[in-house]
Amino acid sequence: MSHSTALPAEPRRRALRPARGAQPDLMDELRLALRRGQLRLAYQPIHRMRGADPSSFEALLRWRHPVLGDVAPEHFIDLAERSGLILEIGDWAFRAAAAECRRLRATSGRAVHVAINVSPLQLSSRTTVQLWLRHLQDIDLPPDAISVEITERVMVRHPEAAAGQLRLLADAGVRIALDDFGVGYSNLAMLGQLPVHALKFDRSLTQALVDSERHRTIACSVVDMAHRLRMQVVAEGIERTAQAALTHEMGFDFGQGYWYGRPLSAAQAEQWLRAA
């Protein structure tokens, strides 16, 4: 895939910031959002730097409120986790992403992969993971078609339970990716505790590569370390031609960001696969 110019930066949306007094109302709306069909998944392409055709996406949770408009994830994911709603919402998201992955495989004839973000609370329950694996079997989707993305919060909040559930997923064939790598304090320790298959280099670090030799040195070390551990590395937040060229040159395995593609609807993802 070749690009002659960088995609323009996505317009900054006005983020919804509910006032403290409005917080309970937003919680009530969130409780009803799923059954009202206000939640959806968008699929952002993940570009393979070398080799096979692009066929990977990250499923991103979106909330379109009929009155408030687009509610930014950072303003409702935390609410969902603190209330426990993330269990219901996360289960819906996993099943919806798996179903869409299966559909895209059927319509495109490609081995499509979809990555799904998972919260610490979801991994505190062995039942949840067992139901996910059973669901993949029921819809005849190979477990390695799905990647579960976690952050270091998983180990901070529920270390023993999370590690056990991730091993259960990995043993079944589901791939595990450590998201936001490079911005937390315990990432290196986590690599020895978890069955991690991929590291996702945080977007803030990716965007600093072009102008910072120090960040380039760090990135090269991360890529080398990951490859020695037989892990793949994804550069997040690629928005410019120079970033795409540099991460390719430095040996990153995958790239993700507006330069490769914006989040797409399910129908757009199917069209993207046909045109890629």
C-alpha positions as CSV (number, residue, x, y, z in Angstrom):
1,M,0.0,0.0,0.0
2,S,1.5,3.3,-1.0
3,H,0.6,6.9,0.1
4,S,1.9,10.0,-1.4
5,T,0.5,12.4,1.1
6,A,-0.5,12.2,4.8
7,L,-4.2,12.2,5.7
8,P,-5.4,15.5,7.3
9,A,-5.7,15.3,11.0
10,E,-9.2,14.4,12.1
11,P,-11.2,17.4,13.2
12,R,-11.2,17.8,17.0
13,R,-14.7,17.1,18.2
14,R,-16.0,19.0,21.2
15,A,-15.7,16.4,23.9
16,L,-18.6,16.0,26.2
17,R,-17.7,16.8,29.7
18,P,-20.6,16.2,32.0
19,A,-20.8,18.5,35.0
20,R,-20.4,16.8,38.4
21,G,-24.1,17.3,39.1
22,A,-25.0,15.7,35.7
23,Q,-23.0,12.6,36.3
24,P,-25.9,10.5,37.7
25,D,-28.0,11.4,34.7
26,L,-25.3,10.3,32.3
27,M,-25.1,7.0,34.2
28,D,-28.8,6.5,33.8
29,E,-28.5,7.2,30.1
30,L,-25.6,4.7,29.8
31,R,-27.7,2.0,31.5
32,L,-30.2,2.4,28.7
33,A,-27.8,3.0,25.8
34,L,-27.2,-0.6,25.0
35,R,-30.8,-1.7,24.8
36,R,-31.7,1.4,22.9
37,G,-29.0,0.6,20.2
38,Q,-27.0,3.7,20.9
39,L,-23.7,1.8,21.3
40,R,-21.8,0.7,18.3
41,L,-18.4,-0.5,17.2
42,A,-16.1,1.2,14.8
43,Y,-13.2,-0.7,13.1
44,Q,-9.9,1.0,12.6
45,P,-7.5,-0.7,10.2
46,I,-4.2,-2.1,11.5
47,H,-1.6,-2.0,8.6
48,R,0.9,-4.8,8.3
49,M,4.3,-3.2,7.4
50,R,5.5,-6.1,5.3
51,G,4.0,-9.1,3.5
52,A,0.4,-10.0,3.4
53,D,-2.6,-7.8,2.5
54,P,-4.1,-5.7,5.3
55,S,-6.8,-7.6,7.1
56,S,-6.7,-6.5,10.7
57,F,-8.9,-4.0,12.6
58,E,-9.3,-2.7,16.2
59,A,-12.9,-2.6,17.4
60,L,-13.5,0.8,19.1
61,L,-16.6,1.4,21.3
62,R,-18.7,4.4,20.3
63,W,-21.8,6.0,21.9
64,R,-24.1,8.2,19.8
65,H,-26.6,9.8,22.1
66,P,-29.7,11.3,20.4
67,V,-29.5,14.5,22.4
68,L,-25.9,14.8,23.6
69,G,-24.4,13.6,20.3
70,D,-21.1,11.7,20.3
71,V,-20.0,10.9,23.9
72,A,-16.3,10.6,24.1
73,P,-15.2,7.1,25.4
74,E,-13.1,8.7,28.1
75,H,-16.3,10.1,29.6
76,F,-18.3,6.9,29.8
77,I,-15.9,4.0,30.0
78,D,-14.8,4.9,33.5
79,L,-18.5,5.3,34.5
80,A,-19.2,1.8,33.0
81,E,-16.3,0.3,35.0
82,R,-17.2,1.9,38.3
83,S,-20.9,0.9,38.0
84,G,-20.1,-2.6,36.8
85,L,-21.9,-1.9,33.5
86,I,-18.7,-2.7,31.7
87,L,-19.5,-6.4,32.2
88,E,-22.7,-6.2,30.1
89,I,-21.3,-3.7,27.6
90,G,-18.0,-5.5,27.3
91,D,-19.7,-8.8,26.7
92,W,-21.9,-7.2,24.0
93,A,-18.8,-5.7,22.4
94,F,-16.9,-9.0,22.3
95,R,-19.7,-10.9,20.7
96,A,-20.5,-8.1,18.2
97,A,-16.8,-7.8,17.2
98,A,-16.5,-11.6,16.9
99,A,-19.6,-11.7,14.7
100,E,-18.3,-8.9,12.5
101,C,-15.0,-10.6,12.2
102,R,-16.7,-13.8,11.0
103,R,-18.8,-11.9,8.5
104,L,-15.8,-10.0,7.1
105,R,-14.0,-13.3,6.7
106,A,-16.9,-14.7,4.8
107,T,-17.4,-11.7,2.5
108,S,-13.7,-10.9,1.8
109,G,-12.3,-14.4,1.7
110,R,-9.4,-13.2,3.9
111,A,-8.2,-14.3,7.3
112,V,-9.5,-11.1,9.0
113,H,-8.4,-10.4,12.6
114,V,-10.2,-8.1,15.1
115,A,-8.7,-6.7,18.3
116,I,-11.0,-6.0,21.2
117,N,-10.2,-3.9,24.3
118,V,-10.9,-5.6,27.6
119,S,-11.2,-4.0,31.0
120,P,-9.7,-5.2,34.3
121,L,-13.1,-6.0,35.7
122,Q,-14.0,-8.3,32.8
123,L,-10.9,-10.4,33.5
124,S,-11.8,-10.8,37.2
125,S,-14.4,-13.4,36.2
126,R,-13.4,-16.9,35.0
127,T,-17.0,-17.4,33.8
128,T,-16.8,-14.4,31.4
129,V,-13.7,-15.8,29.6
130,Q,-15.2,-19.3,29.4
131,L,-18.4,-17.9,27.8
132,W,-16.3,-15.9,25.3
133,L,-14.4,-19.0,24.2
134,R,-17.7,-21.0,24.0
135,H,-19.2,-18.2,21.9
136,L,-16.2,-18.4,19.4
137,Q,-16.8,-22.1,19.1
138,D,-20.5,-21.7,18.6
139,I,-20.1,-19.2,15.7
140,D,-17.2,-21.3,14.3
141,L,-14.6,-18.5,14.5
142,P,-11.0,-19.6,15.1
143,P,-9.8,-18.1,18.5
144,D,-6.7,-16.7,16.8
145,A,-8.9,-14.4,14.7
146,I,-9.4,-12.4,17.9
147,S,-6.9,-10.3,19.8
148,V,-7.6,-9.1,23.4
149,E,-6.0,-5.7,24.2
150,I,-5.2,-4.9,27.8
151,T,-3.4,-2.2,29.6
152,E,-1.2,-2.4,32.7
153,R,-4.3,-1.5,34.8
154,V,-5.3,-5.1,34.4
155,M,-2.4,-6.2,36.6
156,V,-2.7,-3.3,39.0
157,R,-6.3,-3.9,39.8
158,H,-6.7,-7.7,39.6
159,P,-3.3,-9.2,39.1
160,E,-3.8,-12.9,39.9
161,A,-7.2,-13.3,38.4
162,A,-6.3,-11.4,35.3
163,A,-3.1,-13.4,34.7
164,G,-5.1,-16.6,35.0
165,Q,-7.8,-15.5,32.6
166,L,-5.3,-14.3,30.0
167,R,-3.5,-17.6,30.1
168,L,-6.8,-19.3,29.6
169,L,-7.5,-17.2,26.5
170,A,-3.9,-17.6,25.2
171,D,-4.0,-21.4,25.7
172,A,-7.2,-21.5,23.6
173,G,-5.5,-19.5,20.8
174,V,-6.7,-15.9,21.5
175,R,-3.9,-13.4,21.0
176,I,-3.0,-11.0,23.8
177,A,-1.7,-7.4,23.1
178,L,-0.4,-5.0,25.7
179,D,-1.8,-1.6,24.8
180,D,-0.3,1.9,25.6
181,F,3.2,0.3,26.0
182,G,5.9,2.7,27.1
183,V,3.8,5.1,29.3
184,G,3.3,3.0,32.4
185,Y,5.5,2.0,35.3
186,S,5.1,-1.8,35.3
187,N,5.1,-2.7,31.6
188,L,8.5,-4.5,31.7
189,A,7.5,-6.5,34.7
190,M,4.3,-7.5,33.1
191,L,6.1,-9.1,30.1
192,G,7.4,-11.8,32.4
193,Q,4.0,-12.5,34.0
194,L,1.6,-12.4,31.0
195,P,1.3,-14.4,27.8
196,V,1.7,-11.3,25.6
197,H,1.9,-11.8,21.8
198,A,2.1,-8.1,20.8
199,L,3.1,-4.7,22.2
200,K,1.3,-1.6,21.1
201,F,3.7,1.4,21.2
202,D,1.8,4.3,22.7
203,R,0.7,7.0,20.2
204,S,2.4,9.8,22.2
205,L,5.8,8.0,21.7
206,T,5.1,7.3,18.1
207,Q,4.4,10.9,17.4
208,A,7.6,12.0,19.0
209,L,9.8,9.7,16.9
210,V,10.4,12.1,14.0
211,D,11.7,14.9,16.1
212,S,13.4,13.1,19.0
213,E,16.5,11.0,18.7
214,R,16.0,9.8,22.3
215,H,12.6,8.5,21.5
216,R,14.0,6.7,18.4
217,T,16.6,5.0,20.5
218,I,13.9,3.9,23.0
219,A,11.7,2.6,20.1
220,C,14.5,0.6,18.6
221,S,15.2,-1.0,21.9
222,V,11.6,-1.9,22.4
223,V,11.3,-3.4,18.9
224,D,14.5,-5.4,19.4
225,M,13.4,-6.6,22.8
226,A,10.0,-7.6,21.6
227,H,11.3,-9.5,18.6
228,R,13.8,-11.4,20.9
229,L,10.8,-12.4,23.0
230,R,8.9,-13.4,19.8
231,M,6.4,-10.6,20.1
232,Q,5.2,-8.3,17.4
233,V,5.1,-4.5,17.8
234,V,2.4,-2.1,16.7
235,A,3.0,1.6,16.3
236,E,-0.1,3.5,17.3
237,G,-1.0,7.1,16.3
238,I,0.6,7.3,12.9
239,E,-0.7,10.4,11.3
240,R,2.1,11.6,9.0
241,T,4.1,10.2,6.1
242,A,7.4,10.7,8.0
243,Q,6.0,8.6,11.0
244,A,4.9,5.8,8.6
245,A,8.2,5.7,6.9
246,L,10.2,5.8,10.1
247,T,8.3,3.1,11.9
248,H,8.6,0.9,8.8
249,E,12.4,1.5,8.7
250,M,12.8,0.8,12.4
251,G,11.2,-2.7,12.1
252,F,7.7,-2.2,13.5
253,D,5.5,-5.1,12.4
254,F,2.2,-3.1,12.2
255,G,1.1,0.5,12.1
256,Q,-2.2,2.1,13.1
257,G,-3.5,5.6,12.8
258,Y,-5.2,8.1,10.5
259,W,-2.5,7.8,7.9
260,Y,-3.5,4.2,7.3
261,G,-7.2,4.6,7.9
262,R,-9.8,6.2,10.2
263,P,-12.3,4.1,12.2
264,L,-14.9,2.7,9.9
265,S,-18.4,1.4,10.2
266,A,-18.9,-2.4,9.6
267,A,-20.1,-1.7,6.0
268,Q,-17.1,0.6,5.4
269,A,-14.7,-2.0,6.7
270,E,-16.0,-4.5,4.2
271,Q,-15.6,-1.9,1.4
272,W,-12.1,-1.1,2.6
273,L,-11.1,-4.7,2.4
274,R,-12.3,-4.9,-1.1
275,A,-10.4,-1.8,-2.1
276,A,-7.2,-2.3,-0.1
